[in-house]
Amino acid sequence: SLVLFIQTDDGSSKLLRLVVASLLSALYLAVLALSRPFKRDDDLYLACTANLLLMCFFALGTVIQLCESAAYEDMCKALVGFDSARGASEFVIALTGAMLAVSLLVVLF
């Protein structure tokens, strides 16, 4: 919720909010993995998997923001490799389904 205090009035801060959220999620994942606050290993695996999914969603949100915004017009092709925001969105949807399937496999087995 700390990320909500970042103002989005300027064009660069719209992307800044996603970058800060990704960095905070990565920091939390590192603290979670090192401190091991759960007694059962299954709970730790589930918490780490959920946080890893959250980090992936923030990274994919950055991809969509780069491809959708007019301010970053040529950045989509140069950095991500997609010609349009539609291609990036289709990639995000496919990757989300794959991540959810893998997380279910981790939790169930």
C-alpha positions, 0 to 999 in steps of 0.5 A: 500500500506504500506504492499508492502514495507515489503521485501519478501526475507526471508521465514517468511516475506512472511507470515508477509506481510499477518499478517500485512495487516490483522492487518492494516485492522482490525485497519482501520475497528475499526477507521471507525466504531468509527468515522462514517464518512458517513452521511447515515447509508447505506454507513457506513454499506457498507464500514464496510462490504467491509472492513470486507470482505477484512480482511477475504480475508487476513486471508484466504490468510494466511491459503493458505500460511500456507498450500501451503508452504513447510516451514510450512509443518505440520502447515496446519494440526495442525493449520487449519485442512486441509491435503493439500493446495487443501482442504484449497483452496476449503474451501477458494472458498466456504467461499468467495462465502458465504461471497459475498452472505451475503454481497449482502444481507446486502447491498440490505436489 
